[in-house]
Amino acid sequence: MIRHVGFACMSKKCNTKYQTFRLASFSEYRLKQAITHNLKETERTIQHCISEGIKLFRMSSDLVPFATHEIMKDIDYMSWMQSDLQRIGDIAKNNNMILSMHPSQMCCINSPKQDVVNNSIKDLLYHYDILNAMGLSDFNIIIHVGGVYGNKEEAIQRFIGVFNSLPLDLRNHILLENDDKSYTVSDIMKIHNQTGVRLVLDLHHMYCNNDGTELDLEAIFATCGAVTVPKIHLSSPKSVKEFRSHSDTIDFDYCKDFFKKYRRLEFDVMIEAKDKDLAVDRFISDYKNSVSEWLKVV
């Protein structure tokens, strides 16, 4: 059974809008202004989630414009954010919300270029610092393996080496996701076996990119341990022609067989659709219309 259903970053219903600005117009004043606004929008969106009964929410990576850019090296922006992050974290904890973040695809710890690896680690630490400053104990940072760079096996081994060198506190909060072009569920399971990294299944990605191996969802969920409730990422293809692109909402017919097959497992679902919380409402309605019949099946 599905436990919680959530969405990422922005609410359609409350019209979440984050601020940024061009690097050419950078100033500490503009930076503080943007951070203050973005934290208020985050808090407003989380309060909206609470009012809607949504327990699962992925925070935006764009809270701090240019967070990992060289221009920020002497700016202690975390000290500006500490009290606000703590307050938002308390709100989330008091309402049993589960928060996560997802660095962009530019985060590639398996790159053959050391400067890219260094910047990717800096990006991971930025996400960790934000969530940790909120006083949360159970939070996730979701990443992909990265590029293939002409030799997939070497790229996997580079990922394993860099991941195992990361600080333990950071590693303990990372979830590794299969992607839609390069790294299959089998690939990330192989990485798990050599790192212990927890895994998250992206169902759409699996349909885009698989090696024919039968899905063992219980094995993926087992990587999360006995305490953490596992989750999957869910999106629908935009069209047959644009199969990898996400649609505005979730086509339940596209994923109905999956949810029927695994109806007896408990997990969370992160909706990755352009309609955000509107897509959550539609998915929950479609799911509830089907689940009562499924549960009658022995």
Residue pairs with C-beta under 8 A, 6 or more apart in sequence:
1 263
1 264
1 265
1 266
1 291
2 259
2 266
2 267
2 268
2 269
2 287
3 229
3 266
3 267
3 268
4 54
4 55
4 56
4 98
4 268
4 269
5 54
5 56
5 268
5 269
5 270
5 271
5 280
5 283
5 284
6 49
6 54
6 55
6 56
6 57
6 58
6 98
6 268
6 269
6 270
6 271
6 280
7 54
7 56
7 57
7 58
7 270
7 271
7 272
7 273
7 276
7 277
7 279
7 280
8 57
8 58
8 102
8 270
8 271
8 272
8 276
9 16
9 58
9 59
9 60
9 276
10 16
10 17
10 18
10 45
10 60
10 276
11 45
11 48
11 49
11 276
11 277
12 275
12 276
12 277
12 278
13 48
13 52
13 276
13 277
13 278
14 44
14 45
14 48
16 41
16 44
16 45
17 41
18 37
18 38
18 41
18 60
18 62
18 63
19 33
19 34
19 37
19 38
19 65
20 34
20 62
20 65
21 30
21 34
21 65
23 66
23 69
23 71
26 66
26 71
28 75
31 64
31 65
31 66
31 75
31 77
32 80
34 64
34 65
35 63
35 64
35 65
35 77
35 80
35 81
36 84
38 60
38 62
38 63
38 64
39 63
39 81
39 84
39 85
39 88
42 59
42 60
42 63
42 88
43 84
43 87
43 88
43 91
45 57
46 57
46 88
46 91
46 92
46 97
47 91
48 277
49 55
49 57
49 97
49 277
50 91
50 95
50 97
52 277
54 277
54 280
55 95
55 96
55 97
55 98
56 97
56 98
56 231
56 268
56 269
56 270
57 97
57 98
57 99
57 100
58 99
58 100
58 101
58 102
58 142
58 270
59 99
59 100
59 101
59 130
59 131
60 101
61 101
61 102
61 103
61 104
61 127
63 81
63 130
64 72
64 77
64 81
64 126
64 130
66 72
67 77
67 123
67 126
68 119
68 122
68 123
68 126
78 129
78 133
81 130
81 133
82 133
85 130
85 133
85 134
86 133
86 134
86 135
88 134
89 133
89 134
89 135
89 136
90 135
91 97
92 99
92 134
92 136
93 135
93 136
98 138
98 139
98 140
98 268
99 131
99 134
99 136
99 139
100 131
100 139
100 140
100 141
100 142
100 175
100 270
101 127
101 130
101 131
101 139
101 140
101 141
101 142
102 141
102 142
102 143
103 120
103 123
103 124
103 127
103 141
103 142
103 143
104 123
105 144
106 119
106 120
106 123
107 120
107 123
107 124
107 143
107 144
107 146
108 116
108 117
108 120
108 146
108 147
109 117
109 120
109 121
109 124
109 143
109 146
109 158
109 159
109 162
109 163
110 117
110 145
110 146
110 147
110 149
110 155
110 156
110 158
110 159
110 162
111 117
111 120
111 146
111 147
111 149
111 158
112 149
112 158
117 162
121 162
121 166
124 141
124 143
124 166
124 170
124 174
125 170
127 141
128 141
128 169
128 170
128 173
131 139
131 141
131 173
132 139
132 169
138 228
139 173
140 173
140 174
140 175
140 200
141 170
141 173
141 174
141 175
142 174
142 175
142 176
142 177
142 200
142 233
143 174
143 175
143 176
143 177
144 176
144 177
144 179
144 183
145 155
145 156
145 159
145 176
145 179
145 182
145 183
145 187
145 188
145 191
146 155
146 159
147 155
147 182
148 155
148 182
149 155
152 182
152 187
156 183
156 187
156 190
156 191
159 191
160 191
160 194
160 195
163 171
163 174
163 191
163 195
163 197
164 171
164 195
166 174
171 195
171 196
171 197
174 197
174 198
175 197
175 198
175 199
175 200
176 188
176 191
176 192
176 197
176 198
176 199
176 200
177 188
177 199
177 200
177 201
177 202
177 205
177 233
178 184
178 185
178 187
178 188
178 201
178 202
178 205
178 206
178 209
179 202
179 205
179 209
180 202
180 204
180 205
180 208
180 209
180 244
181 208
181 209
181 244
182 209
183 209
184 206
184 209
184 210
184 211
184 213
185 201
185 206
185 210
185 213
185 215
185 220
186 211
186 213
188 199
189 199
189 219
189 220
189 223
191 197
192 198
192 199
192 223
197 223
198 223
198 224
198 225
198 228
199 220
199 223
199 224
200 220
200 230
200 231
200 232
200 233
201 215
201 217
201 220
201 232
201 233
202 232
202 233
202 235
202 272
203 232
203 233
203 234
203 235
203 255
203 258
204 233
204 234
204 235
204 236
204 237
204 246
204 272
205 233
206 215
208 243
208 244
217 262
217 265
218 265
220 230
221 230
221 265
221 267
224 230
229 266
229 267
229 268
230 267
230 268
231 267
231 268
231 269
231 270
232 267
232 268
232 269
232 270
233 270
233 272
234 250
234 255
234 269
234 270
234 271
234 272
234 283
235 246
235 247
235 250
235 271
235 272
235 273
236 246
236 247
236 249
236 250
236 251
236 254
236 255
236 273
237 243
237 244
237 245
237 246
237 247
237 251
237 254
238 245
238 246
238 247
239 245
239 247
246 272
246 273
246 274
247 273
247 274
248 273
248 274
248 275
248 279
249 273
249 274
249 275
249 278
249 279
249 282
249 283
250 271
250 273
250 279
250 282
250 283
250 286
252 283
252 286
252 287
252 290
256 290
259 287
259 290
259 291
259 294
260 290
260 294
260 297
263 291
263 294
263 295
269 283
271 279
271 280
271 283
273 279
275 282
